[in-house]
Amino acid sequence: MKGRIVLLLAAASLTMGAVVVQPTAPIRISAGERASAVAVLHDLAGAVGSGDAAVSAAANRIVARDALRAAPADVARWWSALPARTAATLQRDAPGVIGNLDGLPYSVRDAANRTALQRTVAAVGDQLTNGSGRGAALALSARLTALQQVQTALQQPEGGPARFLVSLDPVHASRAAVAIGDPDLAEYVDFLVPGMFFSVRDQIVDWTDTAADLQAEQTAWLQRLHRAGQAAVISWIGYTTPDAVSVLGIGDAQDGARRLADAVRGLTAARPSSDPFVAITAHSYGGTAALVALQSHAMRVDALAMVGVPGSPAAHASQLDVPAGQVYAGRDAWDPVARSSYFGVSPTDQTFGSVALGTGSGVDPITDAQLNSAVGHNGYFAPGSQSLRNLALIGIGEGALVTRDGSEGTLAFAAP
C-alpha cells in the first residue's frame, strides 16, 4: 500500500507540467579522468610488492572515494598485462575495486564481489554486535539488510542458470547488479534498468526475479525458434534511482546514464573476441536515463526497449546511438507516469519514431497462447503478458516478431 501511495504522489508530480530538458553534453570519460584512473590502477598493482596491508589500504582509499572512472578499454589492457600472481593478489586483497572495474571478465568480477560481500557482511555484523550509538546502529542495520538482500538475490534456483554478482557498492550498499546467465559467454546480453524508488535493500531480490523471468522467456523463444545461443539478463541497480522529490529533476538520470554507459562499454571491452547482441530493457525513469546515455553517444546498443517512460530528452529515435528500427516503446493506457511526458516527447508517440510495443491482452499469433495485459505502471514484466513476450524477443534480436495491440484482442506484428 505504501508503494502505491508513493507512486501516485510521484505520478501527480510528474503530471503537473513538463520540463524542458536541454540536449545533454557528452558523458564520456574525459582524457584527464582516463589518465588519472590508469595511474591509480598502476599504483594499486605496484602496492602488491609492499605486502597485503599496502594493497588493502590502497584499495580501501579507492573504494571510499567512489570516484574512479576508468575507461573499460584501459581497464582491460591493464588487467591483461598483469602477472598472474599480481592479479590473484588483487582479487584477494582488493576485491571491492576489482569487482567493480568495467572491462574485466565477469567471472573475475563475480568472484571478487562475492569475496567483498562476504567480508563486509561479517564486518558490519561484528560492528553491530560490539555495540555502537543508536544512529550508527540504524545505519549499519540498513546497510547489513541491503547486503543480505544481495546474498538472497544470488541464490540460484535448482536447475536455473548461474548467477553472477556483476557489481556491488560495499561501502553504502546503494548499487548492485546481478546477472542471470553468463555474460562472458552469452550471445545475447540484456541490461534491465529500473526507474524511481528502486533500492538495493528493497528491490534487488524482486528486480533479479524479474530479470530471471525475462531470461527464461528469452530462452524459451530461442528454443521455440530453433536458435542457437544463450541469453543473459543483468538486473542492474547501478545508479541511485530518484525518490519522490528528485524524480522531478534530470540529475539522477544523468548519473545513471554515465554509469550505464560504462557498464555497456565494459561488456564490449571484456569480450574483444566476440560480439554479443546487446540490448537495454528500461522501465520508467530508467528509460530516461538510457535515453540520456544513447543521445549523448556515450554507448551504442543493438536494441532499446522502453516501457512506462515519462518522456525523452531526445526528440526522435534517430538521435539515439541505436540501429534504425531497433527502438521500441510501449505503455499501458492507465499508466499515469508514461502519460506525463514530463521529460519531453513520449517515446510511444508516432512522432518519436519508435516501434510500437504491445502491452494489452490478446492471442499470440505464433503460439496461439492467450497473453495477458500489463496493468498500471508496474505490470509490464508479468509472466504471461504480451509486454514480457515482446521485451524478450527484442532482447534476442527478434524485434520483427514483436506484436502491437489490435482491435478486439487481435494482435498484429508491429514492424511494417
Buried (B, 14 or more C-beta within 10 A) or exposed (E): EEEEEBBEEBBEBBBEEBBEBEEBEEBBBEEEBBEBBBEBBEEBBEBBEEEEEBBBBBBBEBBEEEEBBBBBBBBBEBBEEBEEEBBEBBBBBBBBBBBBBBBBBBBBBBBBBBBBBEEBBEEBBEBBEEEBEEEEEEBBEBBBBBBBBBBEBBEEEEEEBEBBBBBBBBBEBBBBBBBBBBBBBBBBBBBBBBBBBBBBBBBBBBBBBBBBBBBBBBBBBBEEEEBEBBBBBBBBBBBBBBEBEBBBEBEBBBBBBBBBBBBBBBBBBBBEEEEBBBBBBBBBBBBBBBBBBBBBBBBBBBBBBBBBBBBBBBBEBEBBBBEEBBBBBBBBEEBBBBBBBBBBBBBBEEEBBBBBBBBBBBBBEBEEEEBBBBBBBBBBBBEEBBBBBBBBBBBBBBBEBBBBBBEEEEBBBBBE
